Amino acid sequence: MLPEQNGCLAAAGAFSPDERAAVYRAIETRRDVRDEFLPEPLPEDLVARLLAAAHQAPSVGFMQPWNFVLVRRDETREKVWQAFRCANDEAAEMFSGERQAKYRSLKLEGIRKAPLSICVTCDRTRGGAVVLGRTHNPQMDLYSTVCAVQNLWLAARAEGVGVGWVSIFHEREIKAILGIPEHIEIVAWLCLGFVDKLYQEPELAAKGWRQRLPLEDLVFEEGWGVR
């Protein structure tokens, strides 16, 4: 049995209207930044706050499977950019015609322009072979790590820091560059830096790649497809 929780609980309640508005504003105005980074380095205390926010994320079985590899050196970021460039060329060939031309027109320069990159990883062995809550869904540790990414992203928005999530690379190449052990999985490469402007809507929507789906088309009641 778990130990008694007497004295461990605190009062819960809704935030004030201003606090709620701030939370929703961070959610609604968060953007995936690709090219708008300013060169100014992020202060260490700010980076610490963002990492602390990420570390506050929920995790299955409280296993906290994440690690954060901070990358600032130009030579390291250039190696990663070269790996991204090769994978990006491969990705472009998966589209054709006008779609390929639009893909190639998108600016994806965060790796080079952002003063800080963070490689977010998941250690799927942390917590042992049997983890509370992961017994029947082995992907829960990966989902937990994604929660850490979202925490960091929303905190960054509140701090005026832009974040871009890079996912176009071969994992083995990034592992080799950073010396990441084989059993560790890379969940996200995040580019971080101050920004003075953000798109009013997601960039891919603004540039005509894809539009946001209507929420009412995505919500069912009591069963799939039931409205």
C-alpha positions in Angstrom: 0.0 0.0 0.0 1.0 3.6 -0.6 1.8 5.6 2.5 -0.9 7.8 3.9 -1.0 11.3 2.2 -2.1 13.2 5.3 -0.5 16.7 5.2 0.5 16.2 1.5 -2.5 17.7 -0.1 -3.0 21.4 -0.8 -6.1 23.4 -1.6 -7.1 23.5 -5.3 -9.2 26.0 -7.1 -9.5 28.0 -10.3 -6.9 30.7 -11.1 -7.9 34.3 -11.1 -9.3 35.7 -14.4 -6.0 37.4 -15.2 -4.0 34.2 -14.5 -6.4 32.1 -16.6 -6.1 34.6 -19.5 -2.3 34.4 -19.3 -2.4 30.6 -19.5 -4.7 30.6 -22.5 -2.8 33.3 -24.2 0.4 31.3 -24.0 -1.4 28.3 -25.5 -3.1 30.2 -28.3 -0.1 32.3 -29.4 2.5 29.5 -29.1 4.2 29.1 -32.5 6.8 26.8 -34.1 9.6 29.3 -35.0 11.7 28.4 -38.0 13.5 31.6 -39.1 12.7 34.6 -36.8 15.4 34.0 -34.1 17.5 36.9 -32.8 21.2 36.2 -32.1 21.1 37.4 -28.5 22.1 34.6 -26.1 19.6 33.4 -23.6 20.5 34.3 -20.0 21.4 31.2 -17.9 18.7 31.9 -15.3 16.1 32.0 -18.1 17.3 28.7 -19.5 17.2 27.2 -16.0 13.6 28.3 -15.6 12.6 26.7 -18.9 14.3 23.5 -18.0 12.6 23.5 -14.6 9.2 24.0 -16.3 10.0 21.0 -18.5 11.0 18.9 -15.5 7.7 19.7 -13.9 5.9 17.7 -16.6 3.8 14.7 -15.6 5.3 11.3 -16.3 4.0 7.7 -16.2 5.0 6.0 -13.0 6.9 9.2 -12.1 9.8 7.8 -14.1 10.9 11.2 -15.5 12.5 9.6 -18.6 13.8 12.8 -20.1 17.3 14.3 -20.4 18.2 17.6 -22.0 21.4 18.1 -24.0 22.2 21.8 -24.4 24.0 22.7 -27.6 25.5 26.2 -28.1 28.7 25.7 -30.0 28.6 26.7 -33.7 30.6 23.7 -34.8 28.2 21.3 -33.2 25.1 23.0 -34.6 26.7 23.0 -38.0 27.2 19.3 -37.9 23.5 18.9 -36.9 22.5 21.3 -39.7 24.3 19.2 -42.3 22.5 16.1 -41.1 19.2 18.0 -41.2 20.0 19.3 -44.7 20.6 15.9 -46.2 17.4 14.5 -44.5 15.4 17.6 -45.7 16.5 17.0 -49.3 15.2 13.5 -48.9 11.9 14.8 -47.5 11.5 17.2 -50.4 11.7 14.3 -52.9 8.7 12.7 -51.2 6.5 15.6 -52.5 5.9 16.4 -56.1 5.0 19.4 -58.3 3.7 22.5 -56.6 3.7 20.8 -53.2 7.5 20.1 -53.5 8.1 23.7 -54.6 6.2 25.0 -51.6 8.1 22.7 -49.3 11.4 23.9 -50.6 10.3 27.5 -50.1 9.8 27.0 -46.4 12.7 28.5 -44.3 14.0 26.1 -41.8 17.1 27.9 -40.5 16.6 27.5 -36.7 19.5 25.2 -36.2 21.9 27.8 -37.5 20.2 31.0 -36.3 19.0 30.1 -32.8 21.6 30.7 -30.1 20.6 27.6 -28.2 19.5 24.1 -29.2 18.2 21.4 -26.8 18.1 17.8 -27.7 15.3 16.2 -25.6 15.7 12.5 -25.1 13.8 9.6 -23.5 15.5 6.9 -21.4 13.1 4.0 -21.8 15.0 1.9 -19.2 14.6 4.5 -16.4 12.4 3.1 -13.7 13.2 -0.5 -14.5 11.6 -3.2 -16.6 8.1 -2.8 -15.1 6.9 0.8 -14.7 3.6 1.7 -13.0 1.2 2.9 -15.7 3.3 1.6 -18.6 2.5 -2.1 -18.2 0.0 -2.2 -21.0 1.1 0.8 -23.1 4.8 0.8 -23.6 4.7 4.2 -25.4 3.8 6.1 -22.3 7.3 7.1 -21.5 7.6 8.8 -24.9 4.3 10.5 -24.4 5.6 11.7 -21.0 8.7 13.2 -22.6 6.5 15.1 -25.1 4.7 16.6 -22.1 8.0 18.0 -21.0 8.5 19.5 -24.4 5.1 21.2 -24.3 5.8 22.5 -20.8 9.1 24.1 -22.0 7.4 25.5 -25.0 4.6 27.2 -23.1 7.0 28.6 -20.5 9.2 29.9 -23.4 6.2 31.7 -24.9 5.5 33.4 -21.6 9.2 34.5 -21.5 9.3 35.9 -25.0 11.4 33.0 -26.2 10.7 31.3 -29.6 11.0 27.6 -30.0 11.2 25.5 -33.1 10.9 21.7 -33.1 13.2 20.1 -35.7 12.2 16.5 -36.6 13.8 16.0 -40.0 16.9 14.0 -39.4 18.2 10.5 -39.1 18.4 9.7 -35.4 21.5 7.7 -35.7 23.4 10.7 -37.1 22.4 13.0 -34.2 23.3 10.3 -31.7 26.7 10.0 -33.3 27.3 13.8 -33.1 26.2 14.1 -29.5 27.5 10.7 -28.2 24.0 9.6 -27.1 23.8 5.9 -26.0 22.1 3.5 -28.3 19.2 2.7 -25.8 18.3 6.4 -25.5 15.7 7.7 -28.0 15.7 11.3 -29.3 12.2 12.9 -29.0 12.9 16.4 -30.1 15.6 18.8 -31.3 14.4 22.2 -30.1 15.9 25.5 -31.3 15.5 28.4 -28.8 16.1 32.1 -29.0 14.5 35.5 -28.4 12.0 36.7 -31.1 10.5 40.1 -31.6 7.8 38.9 -34.0 5.6 35.8 -34.3 3.1 34.7 -37.0 -0.4 35.6 -36.0 -1.4 32.1 -36.9 0.7 28.9 -37.4 3.3 29.6 -40.1 2.2 26.6 -42.2 -1.4 27.9 -42.2 -0.2 31.4 -43.1 1.8 30.1 -46.0 -1.0 27.9 -47.3 0.4 24.5 -46.4 -2.5 23.3 -44.3 -5.3 25.0 -42.3 -6.5 24.2 -38.8 -9.3 21.7 -38.7 -12.6 22.7 -37.2 -12.8 21.5 -33.6 -16.4 20.5 -34.0 -15.4 17.9 -36.6 -13.0 16.3 -34.2 -15.2 15.8 -31.1 -17.4 12.7 -30.6 -19.8 11.8 -27.8 -19.7 8.3 -26.2 -18.3 6.6 -29.2 -16.4 7.1 -32.5 -18.2 9.1 -35.0 -21.1 9.8 -32.7 -22.2 13.5 -32.4 
